[in-house]
Amino acid sequence: MSWNDPQLLPDYGGPCFNHQEARLKQLDIHDDRNRLIPPWKLYKVLKPDTLILADVSLHCYIYPKKTPNEDGHKVIGSYI
């Protein structure tokens, strides 16, 4: 597992990103030649209409509503 500087992302910057020790995780995403795609190239490589295959785990929790505006559901992606 490799970790990179988040400033490598093309849309990183501004006052909202005041990270001191944040690191960008290299996800297990490969191109059609089975080469890892670095996080800062994902925007360019995974364009609209790109077909992807993903092995994911999603968990849905249903809890009592506290207010009428809540939907009572929470979905969490465990891993991608």
PDB file of N, CA, C and O in Angstrom:
ATOM      1  N   MET A   1       0.858  -1.169   0.000  1.00  0.00           N
ATOM      2  CA  MET A   1       0.000   0.000   0.000  1.00  0.00           C
ATOM      3  C   MET A   1       0.902   1.229   0.000  1.00  0.00           C
ATOM      4  O   MET A   1       1.832   1.344   0.798  1.00  0.00           O
ATOM      5  N   SER A   2       0.603   2.130  -0.905  1.00  0.00           N
ATOM      6  CA  SER A   2       1.403   3.342  -0.969  1.00  0.00           C
ATOM      7  C   SER A   2       0.552   4.553  -0.584  1.00  0.00           C
ATOM      8  O   SER A   2      -0.659   4.577  -0.803  1.00  0.00           O
ATOM      9  N   TRP A   3       1.209   5.543  -0.014  1.00  0.00           N
ATOM     10  CA  TRP A   3       0.541   6.775   0.432  1.00  0.00           C
ATOM     11  C   TRP A   3       1.236   7.948  -0.234  1.00  0.00           C
ATOM     12  O   TRP A   3       2.464   7.988  -0.310  1.00  0.00           O
ATOM     13  N   ASN A   4       0.450   8.908  -0.719  1.00  0.00           N
ATOM     14  CA  ASN A   4       0.982  10.056  -1.446  1.00  0.00           C
ATOM     15  C   ASN A   4       0.496  11.357  -0.811  1.00  0.00           C
ATOM     16  O   ASN A   4      -0.397  11.367   0.036  1.00  0.00           O
ATOM     17  N   ASP A   5       1.104  12.429  -1.243  1.00  0.00           N
ATOM     18  CA  ASP A   5       0.710  13.763  -0.794  1.00  0.00           C
ATOM     19  C   ASP A   5      -0.606  14.141  -1.464  1.00  0.00           C
ATOM     20  O   ASP A   5      -0.690  14.064  -2.690  1.00  0.00           O
ATOM     21  N   PRO A   6      -1.643  14.548  -0.721  1.00  0.00           N
ATOM     22  CA  PRO A   6      -2.923  14.901  -1.342  1.00  0.00           C
ATOM     23  C   PRO A   6      -2.844  16.083  -2.303  1.00  0.00           C
ATOM     24  O   PRO A   6      -3.756  16.275  -3.108  1.00  0.00           O
ATOM     25  N   GLN A   7      -1.790  16.871  -2.241  1.00  0.00           N
ATOM     26  CA  GLN A   7      -1.650  18.007  -3.152  1.00  0.00           C
ATOM     27  C   GLN A   7      -1.438  17.558  -4.594  1.00  0.00           C
ATOM     28  O   GLN A   7      -1.467  18.384  -5.506  1.00  0.00           O
ATOM     29  N   LEU A   8      -1.225  16.256  -4.812  1.00  0.00           N
ATOM     30  CA  LEU A   8      -1.091  15.739  -6.175  1.00  0.00           C
ATOM     31  C   LEU A   8      -2.424  15.712  -6.911  1.00  0.00           C
ATOM     32  O   LEU A   8      -2.444  15.634  -8.140  1.00  0.00           O
ATOM     33  N   LEU A   9      -3.544  15.774  -6.183  1.00  0.00           N
ATOM     34  CA  LEU A   9      -4.862  15.776  -6.823  1.00  0.00           C
ATOM     35  C   LEU A   9      -5.086  17.095  -7.547  1.00  0.00           C
ATOM     36  O   LEU A   9      -4.723  18.153  -7.032  1.00  0.00           O
ATOM     37  N   PRO A  10      -5.686  17.045  -8.746  1.00  0.00           N
ATOM     38  CA  PRO A  10      -5.871  18.278  -9.509  1.00  0.00           C
ATOM     39  C   PRO A  10      -6.847  19.270  -8.873  1.00  0.00           C
ATOM     40  O   PRO A  10      -6.745  20.470  -9.130  1.00  0.00           O
ATOM     41  N   ASP A  11      -7.785  18.805  -8.057  1.00  0.00           N
ATOM     42  CA  ASP A  11      -8.757  19.719  -7.450  1.00  0.00           C
ATOM     43  C   ASP A  11      -8.473  19.991  -5.979  1.00  0.00           C
ATOM     44  O   ASP A  11      -9.358  20.449  -5.255  1.00  0.00           O
ATOM     45  N   TYR A  12      -7.266  19.719  -5.531  1.00  0.00           N
ATOM     46  CA  TYR A  12      -6.877  19.966  -4.143  1.00  0.00           C
ATOM     47  C   TYR A  12      -6.432  21.410  -4.005  1.00  0.00           C
ATOM     48  O   TYR A  12      -5.681  21.916  -4.839  1.00  0.00           O
ATOM     49  N   GLY A  13      -6.891  22.071  -2.958  1.00  0.00           N
ATOM     50  CA  GLY A  13      -6.424  23.425  -2.712  1.00  0.00           C
ATOM     51  C   GLY A  13      -7.488  24.283  -2.074  1.00  0.00           C
ATOM     52  O   GLY A  13      -8.663  23.917  -2.036  1.00  0.00           O
ATOM     53  N   GLY A  14      -7.076  25.408  -1.583  1.00  0.00           N
ATOM     54  CA  GLY A  14      -7.999  26.333  -0.958  1.00  0.00           C
ATOM     55  C   GLY A  14      -8.026  26.175   0.553  1.00  0.00           C
ATOM     56  O   GLY A  14      -7.369  25.289   1.099  1.00  0.00           O
ATOM     57  N   PRO A  15      -8.783  27.033   1.234  1.00  0.00           N
ATOM     58  CA  PRO A  15      -8.795  27.060   2.692  1.00  0.00           C
ATOM     59  C   PRO A  15      -9.442  25.825   3.331  1.00  0.00           C
ATOM     60  O   PRO A  15      -9.218  25.556   4.511  1.00  0.00           O
ATOM     61  N   CYS A  16     -10.232  25.082   2.576  1.00  0.00           N
ATOM     62  CA  CYS A  16     -10.871  23.883   3.150  1.00  0.00           C
ATOM     63  C   CYS A  16      -9.879  22.743   3.333  1.00  0.00           C
ATOM     64  O   CYS A  16     -10.158  21.797   4.070  1.00  0.00           O
ATOM     65  N   PHE A  17      -8.741  22.816   2.686  1.00  0.00           N
ATOM     66  CA  PHE A  17      -7.772  21.728   2.720  1.00  0.00           C
ATOM     67  C   PHE A  17      -6.557  22.114   3.553  1.00  0.00           C
ATOM     68  O   PHE A  17      -5.452  22.243   3.026  1.00  0.00           O
ATOM     69  N   ASN A  18      -6.757  22.295   4.829  1.00  0.00           N
ATOM     70  CA  ASN A  18      -5.663  22.644   5.727  1.00  0.00           C
ATOM     71  C   ASN A  18      -5.193  21.377   6.448  1.00  0.00           C
ATOM     72  O   ASN A  18      -5.279  21.279   7.672  1.00  0.00           O
ATOM     73  N   HIS A  19      -4.697  20.414   5.675  1.00  0.00           N
ATOM     74  CA  HIS A  19      -4.263  19.137   6.243  1.00  0.00           C
ATOM     75  C   HIS A  19      -2.806  19.230   6.682  1.00  0.00           C
ATOM     76  O   HIS A  19      -1.964  19.795   5.984  1.00  0.00           O
ATOM     77  N   GLN A  20      -2.535  18.676   7.826  1.00  0.00           N
ATOM     78  CA  GLN A  20      -1.159  18.689   8.319  1.00  0.00           C
ATOM     79  C   GLN A  20      -0.436  17.389   7.973  1.00  0.00           C
ATOM     80  O   GLN A  20       0.675  17.411   7.443  1.00  0.00           O
ATOM     81  N   GLU A  21      -1.072  16.258   8.275  1.00  0.00           N
ATOM     82  CA  GLU A  21      -0.428  14.963   8.052  1.00  0.00           C
ATOM     83  C   GLU A  21      -1.282  14.035   7.201  1.00  0.00           C
ATOM     84  O   GLU A  21      -1.123  12.817   7.275  1.00  0.00           O
ATOM     85  N   ALA A  22      -2.179  14.584   6.397  1.00  0.00           N
ATOM     86  CA  ALA A  22      -3.061  13.771   5.561  1.00  0.00           C
ATOM     87  C   ALA A  22      -2.259  13.096   4.451  1.00  0.00           C
ATOM     88  O   ALA A  22      -1.292  13.656   3.935  1.00  0.00           O
ATOM     89  N   ARG A  23      -2.679  11.892   4.098  1.00  0.00           N
ATOM     90  CA  ARG A  23      -2.039  11.156   3.020  1.00  0.00           C
ATOM     91  C   ARG A  23      -3.110  10.620   2.081  1.00  0.00           C
ATOM     92  O   ARG A  23      -4.232  10.336   2.501  1.00  0.00           O
ATOM     93  N   LEU A  24      -2.762  10.489   0.839  1.00  0.00           N
ATOM     94  CA  LEU A  24      -3.644  10.003  -0.204  1.00  0.00           C
ATOM     95  C   LEU A  24      -3.344   8.527  -0.431  1.00  0.00           C
ATOM     96  O   LEU A  24      -2.218   8.162  -0.770  1.00  0.00           O
ATOM     97  N   LYS A  25      -4.346   7.685  -0.247  1.00  0.00           N
ATOM     98  CA  LYS A  25      -4.161   6.237  -0.345  1.00  0.00           C
ATOM     99  C   LYS A  25      -4.221   5.788  -1.805  1.00  0.00           C
ATOM    100  O   LYS A  25      -5.096   6.215  -2.558  1.00  0.00           O
ATOM    101  N   GLN A  26      -3.284   4.926  -2.195  1.00  0.00           N
ATOM    102  CA  GLN A  26      -3.305   4.326  -3.532  1.00  0.00           C
ATOM    103  C   GLN A  26      -4.304   3.177  -3.512  1.00  0.00           C
ATOM    104  O   GLN A  26      -4.070   2.150  -2.876  1.00  0.00           O
ATOM    105  N   LEU A  27      -5.424   3.360  -4.216  1.00  0.00           N
ATOM    106  CA  LEU A  27      -6.436   2.315  -4.286  1.00  0.00           C
ATOM    107  C   LEU A  27      -6.042   1.268  -5.321  1.00  0.00           C
ATOM    108  O   LEU A  27      -5.220   1.527  -6.200  1.00  0.00           O
ATOM    109  N   ASP A  28      -6.633   0.096  -5.209  1.00  0.00           N
ATOM    110  CA  ASP A  28      -6.340  -1.013  -6.113  1.00  0.00           C
ATOM    111  C   ASP A  28      -7.194  -0.878  -7.374  1.00  0.00           C
ATOM    112  O   ASP A  28      -8.089  -1.688  -7.614  1.00  0.00           O
ATOM    113  N   ILE A  29      -6.912   0.148  -8.174  1.00  0.00           N
ATOM    114  CA  ILE A  29      -7.641   0.414  -9.410  1.00  0.00           C
ATOM    115  C   ILE A  29      -6.642   0.302 -10.558  1.00  0.00           C
ATOM    116  O   ILE A  29      -5.624   0.994 -10.582  1.00  0.00           O
ATOM    117  N   HIS A  30      -6.952  -0.588 -11.516  1.00  0.00           N
ATOM    118  CA  HIS A  30      -6.043  -0.877 -12.623  1.00  0.00           C
ATOM    119  C   HIS A  30      -6.657  -0.461 -13.954  1.00  0.00           C
ATOM    120  O   HIS A  30      -7.878  -0.402 -14.096  1.00  0.00           O
ATOM    121  N   ASP A  31      -5.795  -0.173 -14.925  1.00  0.00           N
ATOM    122  CA  ASP A  31      -6.276   0.127 -16.270  1.00  0.00           C
ATOM    123  C   ASP A  31      -6.436  -1.171 -17.061  1.00  0.00           C
ATOM    124  O   ASP A  31      -6.301  -2.261 -16.505  1.00  0.00           O
ATOM    125  N   ASP A  32      -6.722  -1.053 -18.354  1.00  0.00           N
ATOM    126  CA  ASP A  32      -6.955  -2.244 -19.172  1.00  0.00           C
ATOM    127  C   ASP A  32      -5.692  -3.059 -19.412  1.00  0.00           C
ATOM    128  O   ASP A  32      -5.774  -4.181 -19.910  1.00  0.00           O
ATOM    129  N   ARG A  33      -4.532  -2.521 -19.071  1.00  0.00           N
ATOM    130  CA  ARG A  33      -3.271  -3.270 -19.170  1.00  0.00           C
ATOM    131  C   ARG A  33      -2.803  -3.768 -17.803  1.00  0.00           C
ATOM    132  O   ARG A  33      -1.669  -4.222 -17.650  1.00  0.00           O
ATOM    133  N   ASN A  34      -3.693  -3.676 -16.815  1.00  0.00           N
ATOM    134  CA  ASN A  34      -3.444  -4.139 -15.449  1.00  0.00           C
ATOM    135  C   ASN A  34      -2.378  -3.325 -14.721  1.00  0.00           C
ATOM    136  O   ASN A  34      -1.697  -3.843 -13.836  1.00  0.00           O
ATOM    137  N   ARG A  35      -2.230  -2.042 -15.094  1.00  0.00           N
ATOM    138  CA  ARG A  35      -1.311  -1.147 -14.392  1.00  0.00           C
ATOM    139  C   ARG A  35      -2.108  -0.326 -13.391  1.00  0.00           C
ATOM    140  O   ARG A  35      -3.230   0.095 -13.674  1.00  0.00           O
ATOM    141  N   LEU A  36      -1.522  -0.101 -12.216  1.00  0.00           N
ATOM    142  CA  LEU A  36      -2.191   0.730 -11.214  1.00  0.00           C
ATOM    143  C   LEU A  36      -2.378   2.146 -11.742  1.00  0.00           C
ATOM    144  O   LEU A  36      -1.495   2.709 -12.389  1.00  0.00           O
ATOM    145  N   ILE A  37      -3.552   2.709 -11.449  1.00  0.00           N
ATOM    146  CA  ILE A  37      -3.826   4.099 -11.829  1.00  0.00           C
ATOM    147  C   ILE A  37      -3.609   4.955 -10.584  1.00  0.00           C
ATOM    148  O   ILE A  37      -4.303   4.768  -9.585  1.00  0.00           O
ATOM    149  N   PRO A  38      -2.662   5.888 -10.624  1.00  0.00           N
ATOM    150  CA  PRO A  38      -2.459   6.749  -9.458  1.00  0.00           C
ATOM    151  C   PRO A  38      -3.672   7.646  -9.238  1.00  0.00           C
ATOM    152  O   PRO A  38      -4.343   8.014 -10.202  1.00  0.00           O
ATOM    153  N   PRO A  39      -3.970   8.007  -7.979  1.00  0.00           N
ATOM    154  CA  PRO A  39      -5.171   8.789  -7.669  1.00  0.00           C
ATOM    155  C   PRO A  39      -5.287  10.090  -8.453  1.00  0.00           C
ATOM    156  O   PRO A  39      -6.401  10.493  -8.788  1.00  0.00           O
ATOM    157  N   TRP A  40      -4.189  10.756  -8.755  1.00  0.00           N
ATOM    158  CA  TRP A  40      -4.262  12.039  -9.450  1.00  0.00           C
ATOM    159  C   TRP A  40      -4.566  11.859 -10.946  1.00  0.00           C
ATOM    160  O   TRP A  40      -4.818  12.847 -11.636  1.00  0.00           O
ATOM    161  N   LYS A  41      -4.546  10.620 -11.460  1.00  0.00           N
ATOM    162  CA  LYS A  41      -4.897  10.382 -12.861  1.00  0.00           C
ATOM    163  C   LYS A  41      -6.290   9.775 -13.014  1.00  0.00           C
ATOM    164  O   LYS A  41      -6.733   9.538 -14.139  1.00  0.00           O
ATOM    165  N   LEU A  42      -6.989   9.518 -11.909  1.00  0.00           N
ATOM    166  CA  LEU A  42      -8.308   8.900 -11.991  1.00  0.00           C
ATOM    167  C   LEU A  42      -9.296   9.753 -12.772  1.00  0.00           C
ATOM    168  O   LEU A  42     -10.111   9.213 -13.521  1.00  0.00           O
ATOM    169  N   TYR A  43      -9.243  11.076 -12.616  1.00  0.00           N
ATOM    170  CA  TYR A  43     -10.160  11.967 -13.328  1.00  0.00           C
ATOM    171  C   TYR A  43      -9.976  11.848 -14.844  1.00  0.00           C
ATOM    172  O   TYR A  43     -10.946  11.913 -15.600  1.00  0.00           O
ATOM    173  N   LYS A  44      -8.748  11.678 -15.273  1.00  0.00           N
ATOM    174  CA  LYS A  44      -8.464  11.606 -16.703  1.00  0.00           C
ATOM    175  C   LYS A  44      -8.781  10.221 -17.274  1.00  0.00           C
ATOM    176  O   LYS A  44      -9.309  10.114 -18.380  1.00  0.00           O
ATOM    177  N   VAL A  45      -8.465   9.176 -16.534  1.00  0.00           N
ATOM    178  CA  VAL A  45      -8.631   7.806 -17.028  1.00  0.00           C
ATOM    179  C   VAL A  45     -10.075   7.326 -16.927  1.00  0.00           C
ATOM    180  O   VAL A  45     -10.581   6.692 -17.853  1.00  0.00           O
ATOM    181  N   LEU A  46     -10.746   7.622 -15.812  1.00  0.00           N
ATOM    182  CA  LEU A  46     -12.117   7.164 -15.613  1.00  0.00           C
ATOM    183  C   LEU A  46     -13.093   8.262 -16.013  1.00  0.00           C
ATOM    184  O   LEU A  46     -13.669   8.941 -15.163  1.00  0.00           O
ATOM    185  N   LYS A  47     -13.268   8.426 -17.311  1.00  0.00           N
ATOM    186  CA  LYS A  47     -14.149   9.445 -17.872  1.00  0.00           C
ATOM    187  C   LYS A  47     -15.590   8.936 -17.891  1.00  0.00           C
ATOM    188  O   LYS A  47     -15.816   7.744 -17.683  1.00  0.00           O
ATOM    189  N   PRO A  48     -16.560   9.804 -18.133  1.00  0.00           N
ATOM    190  CA  PRO A  48     -17.932   9.331 -18.321  1.00  0.00           C
ATOM    191  C   PRO A  48     -17.976   8.274 -19.427  1.00  0.00           C
ATOM    192  O   PRO A  48     -17.244   8.363 -20.413  1.00  0.00           O
ATOM    193  N   ASP A  49     -18.820   7.302 -19.255  1.00  0.00           N
ATOM    194  CA  ASP A  49     -18.997   6.160 -20.162  1.00  0.00           C
ATOM    195  C   ASP A  49     -17.881   5.129 -20.040  1.00  0.00           C
ATOM    196  O   ASP A  49     -17.787   4.236 -20.882  1.00  0.00           O
ATOM    197  N   THR A  50     -17.031   5.225 -19.016  1.00  0.00           N
ATOM    198  CA  THR A  50     -16.020   4.208 -18.770  1.00  0.00           C
ATOM    199  C   THR A  50     -16.667   3.040 -18.038  1.00  0.00           C
ATOM    200  O   THR A  50     -17.357   3.232 -17.037  1.00  0.00           O
ATOM    201  N   LEU A  51     -16.444   1.836 -18.538  1.00  0.00           N
ATOM    202  CA  LEU A  51     -16.962   0.641 -17.891  1.00  0.00           C
ATOM    203  C   LEU A  51     -15.990   0.219 -16.800  1.00  0.00           C
ATOM    204  O   LEU A  51     -14.791   0.089 -17.045  1.00  0.00           O
ATOM    205  N   ILE A  52     -16.509   0.004 -15.591  1.00  0.00           N
ATOM    206  CA  ILE A  52     -15.660  -0.464 -14.497  1.00  0.00           C
ATOM    207  C   ILE A  52     -16.249  -1.743 -13.916  1.00  0.00           C
ATOM    208  O   ILE A  52     -17.460  -1.957 -13.967  1.00  0.00           O
ATOM    209  N   LEU A  53     -15.398  -2.578 -13.370  1.00  0.00           N
ATOM    210  CA  LEU A  53     -15.801  -3.747 -12.602  1.00  0.00           C
ATOM    211  C   LEU A  53     -15.337  -3.510 -11.179  1.00  0.00           C
ATOM    212  O   LEU A  53     -14.171  -3.187 -10.950  1.00  0.00           O
ATOM    213  N   ALA A  54     -16.236  -3.666 -10.225  1.00  0.00           N
ATOM    214  CA  ALA A  54     -15.884  -3.350  -8.841  1.00  0.00           C
ATOM    215  C   ALA A  54     -16.354  -4.464  -7.908  1.00  0.00           C
ATOM    216  O   ALA A  54     -17.464  -4.979  -8.046  1.00  0.00           O
ATOM    217  N   ASP A  55     -15.509  -4.817  -6.975  1.00  0.00           N
ATOM    218  CA  ASP A  55     -15.853  -5.753  -5.910  1.00  0.00           C
ATOM    219  C   ASP A  55     -16.019  -4.911  -4.661  1.00  0.00           C
ATOM    220  O   ASP A  55     -15.031  -4.467  -4.076  1.00  0.00           O
ATOM    221  N   VAL A  56     -17.268  -4.682  -4.241  1.00  0.00           N
ATOM    222  CA  VAL A  56     -17.531  -3.760  -3.144  1.00  0.00           C
ATOM    223  C   VAL A  56     -18.337  -4.442  -2.051  1.00  0.00           C
ATOM    224  O   VAL A  56     -18.927  -5.503  -2.256  1.00  0.00           O
ATOM    225  N   SER A  57     -18.349  -3.821  -0.909  1.00  0.00           N
ATOM    226  CA  SER A  57     -19.168  -4.272   0.210  1.00  0.00           C
ATOM    227  C   SER A  57     -19.945  -3.067   0.733  1.00  0.00           C
ATOM    228  O   SER A  57     -19.351  -2.091   1.192  1.00  0.00           O
ATOM    229  N   LEU A  58     -21.260  -3.138   0.662  1.00  0.00           N
ATOM    230  CA  LEU A  58     -22.114  -2.063   1.158  1.00  0.00           C
ATOM    231  C   LEU A  58     -22.974  -2.596   2.297  1.00  0.00           C
ATOM    232  O   LEU A  58     -23.448  -3.731   2.259  1.00  0.00           O
ATOM    233  N   HIS A  59     -23.166  -1.762   3.302  1.00  0.00           N
ATOM    234  CA  HIS A  59     -24.011  -2.119   4.438  1.00  0.00           C
ATOM    235  C   HIS A  59     -25.064  -1.028   4.594  1.00  0.00           C
ATOM    236  O   HIS A  59     -24.745   0.161   4.586  1.00  0.00           O
ATOM    237  N   CYS A  60     -26.312  -1.441   4.735  1.00  0.00           N
ATOM    238  CA  CYS A  60     -27.408  -0.500   4.924  1.00  0.00           C
ATOM    239  C   CYS A  60     -27.976  -0.690   6.321  1.00  0.00           C
ATOM    240  O   CYS A  60     -28.353  -1.798   6.700  1.00  0.00           O
ATOM    241  N   TYR A  61     -28.034   0.374   7.068  1.00  0.00           N
ATOM    242  CA  TYR A  61     -28.591   0.350   8.415  1.00  0.00           C
ATOM    243  C   TYR A  61     -29.902   1.117   8.415  1.00  0.00           C
ATOM    244  O   TYR A  61     -29.976   2.228   7.890  1.00  0.00           O
ATOM    245  N   ILE A  62     -30.924   0.533   8.995  1.00  0.00           N
ATOM    246  CA  ILE A  62     -32.221   1.193   9.114  1.00  0.00           C
ATOM    247  C   ILE A  62     -32.429   1.489  10.598  1.00  0.00           C
ATOM    248  O   ILE A  62     -32.423   0.579  11.427  1.00  0.00           O
ATOM    249  N   TYR A  63     -32.609   2.747  10.916  1.00  0.00           N
ATOM    250  CA  TYR A  63     -32.752   3.159  12.300  1.00  0.00           C
ATOM    251  C   TYR A  63     -34.009   4.006  12.449  1.00  0.00           C
ATOM    252  O   TYR A  63     -34.519   4.535  11.461  1.00  0.00           O
ATOM    253  N   PRO A  64     -34.510   4.139  13.666  1.00  0.00           N
ATOM    254  CA  PRO A  64     -35.729   4.922  13.873  1.00  0.00           C
ATOM    255  C   PRO A  64     -35.513   6.398  13.512  1.00  0.00           C
ATOM    256  O   PRO A  64     -34.452   6.969  13.767  1.00  0.00           O
ATOM    257  N   LYS A  65     -36.530   6.987  12.923  1.00  0.00           N
ATOM    258  CA  LYS A  65     -36.453   8.405  12.558  1.00  0.00           C
ATOM    259  C   LYS A  65     -36.598   9.267  13.805  1.00  0.00           C
ATOM    260  O   LYS A  65     -37.462   9.017  14.646  1.00  0.00           O
ATOM    261  N   LYS A  66     -35.744  10.288  13.919  1.00  0.00           N
ATOM    262  CA  LYS A  66     -35.837  11.234  15.038  1.00  0.00           C
ATOM    263  C   LYS A  66     -36.668  12.444  14.652  1.00  0.00           C
ATOM    264  O   LYS A  66     -37.324  13.050  15.499  1.00  0.00           O
ATOM    265  N   THR A  67     -36.640  12.797  13.372  1.00  0.00           N
ATOM    266  CA  THR A  67     -37.438  13.920  12.869  1.00  0.00           C
ATOM    267  C   THR A  67     -38.118  13.476  11.576  1.00  0.00           C
ATOM    268  O   THR A  67     -37.666  12.515  10.953  1.00  0.00           O
ATOM    269  N   PRO A  68     -39.181  14.141  11.159  1.00  0.00           N
ATOM    270  CA  PRO A  68     -39.854  13.764   9.911  1.00  0.00           C
ATOM    271  C   PRO A  68     -38.974  13.925   8.667  1.00  0.00           C
ATOM    272  O   PRO A  68     -39.242  13.299   7.641  1.00  0.00           O
ATOM    273  N   ASN A  69     -37.930  14.754   8.745  1.00  0.00           N
ATOM    274  CA  ASN A  69     -37.062  14.979   7.584  1.00  0.00           C
ATOM    275  C   ASN A  69     -36.046  13.867   7.361  1.00  0.00           C
ATOM    276  O   ASN A  69     -35.478  13.776   6.273  1.00  0.00           O
ATOM    277  N   GLU A  70     -35.800  13.028   8.343  1.00  0.00           N
ATOM    278  CA  GLU A  70     -34.828  11.949   8.193  1.00  0.00           C
ATOM    279  C   GLU A  70     -35.440  10.797   7.405  1.00  0.00           C
ATOM    280  O   GLU A  70     -36.645  10.554   7.469  1.00  0.00           O
ATOM    281  N   ASP A  71     -34.588  10.091   6.658  1.00  0.00           N
ATOM    282  CA  ASP A  71     -35.111   8.953   5.907  1.00  0.00           C
ATOM    283  C   ASP A  71     -34.924   7.642   6.663  1.00  0.00           C
ATOM    284  O   ASP A  71     -35.508   6.632   6.269  1.00  0.00           O
ATOM    285  N   GLY A  72     -34.140   7.618   7.725  1.00  0.00           N
ATOM    286  CA  GLY A  72     -33.974   6.423   8.536  1.00  0.00           C
ATOM    287  C   GLY A  72     -33.028   5.391   7.955  1.00  0.00           C
ATOM    288  O   GLY A  72     -33.025   4.242   8.396  1.00  0.00           O
ATOM    289  N   HIS A  73     -32.223   5.778   6.969  1.00  0.00           N
ATOM    290  CA  HIS A  73     -31.284   4.844   6.358  1.00  0.00           C
ATOM    291  C   HIS A  73     -29.871   5.424   6.380  1.00  0.00           C
ATOM    292  O   HIS A  73     -29.673   6.635   6.293  1.00  0.00           O
ATOM    293  N   LYS A  74     -28.917   4.540   6.497  1.00  0.00           N
ATOM    294  CA  LYS A  74     -27.523   4.943   6.391  1.00  0.00           C
ATOM    295  C   LYS A  74     -26.804   3.853   5.613  1.00  0.00           C
ATOM    296  O   LYS A  74     -26.853   2.684   5.995  1.00  0.00           O
ATOM    297  N   VAL A  75     -26.142   4.222   4.532  1.00  0.00           N
ATOM    298  CA  VAL A  75     -25.418   3.258   3.711  1.00  0.00           C
ATOM    299  C   VAL A  75     -23.932   3.566   3.834  1.00  0.00           C
ATOM    300  O   VAL A  75     -23.506   4.714   3.708  1.00  0.00           O
ATOM    301  N   ILE A  76     -23.148   2.512   4.085  1.00  0.00           N
ATOM    302  CA  ILE A  76     -21.706   2.662   4.272  1.00  0.00           C
ATOM    303  C   ILE A  76     -20.998   1.719   3.321  1.00  0.00           C
ATOM    304  O   ILE A  76     -21.338   0.538   3.245  1.00  0.00           O
ATOM    305  N   GLY A  77     -20.010   2.233   2.592  1.00  0.00           N
ATOM    306  CA  GLY A  77     -19.145   1.389   1.753  1.00  0.00           C
ATOM    307  C   GLY A  77     -17.959   0.933   2.577  1.00  0.00           C
ATOM    308  O   GLY A  77     -17.130   1.753   2.970  1.00  0.00           O
ATOM    309  N   SER A  78     -17.864  -0.350   2.844  1.00  0.00           N
ATOM    310  CA  SER A  78     -16.776  -0.872   3.688  1.00  0.00           C
ATOM    311  C   SER A  78     -15.454  -0.870   2.957  1.00  0.00           C
ATOM    312  O   SER A  78     -14.440  -0.430   3.499  1.00  0.00           O
ATOM    313  N   TYR A  79     -15.457  -1.357   1.738  1.00  0.00           N
ATOM    314  CA  TYR A  79     -14.237  -1.319   0.942  1.00  0.00           C
ATOM    315  C   TYR A  79     -14.616  -1.265  -0.520  1.00  0.00           C
ATOM    316  O   TYR A  79     -15.692  -1.708  -0.919  1.00  0.00           O
ATOM    317  N   ILE A  80     -13.723  -0.721  -1.303  1.00  0.00           N
ATOM    318  CA  ILE A  80     -13.946  -0.642  -2.742  1.00  0.00           C
ATOM    319  C   ILE A  80     -12.711  -1.183  -3.433  1.00  0.00           C
ATOM    320  O   ILE A  80     -12.658  -1.220  -4.662  1.00  0.00           O
TER     321      ILE A  80
END
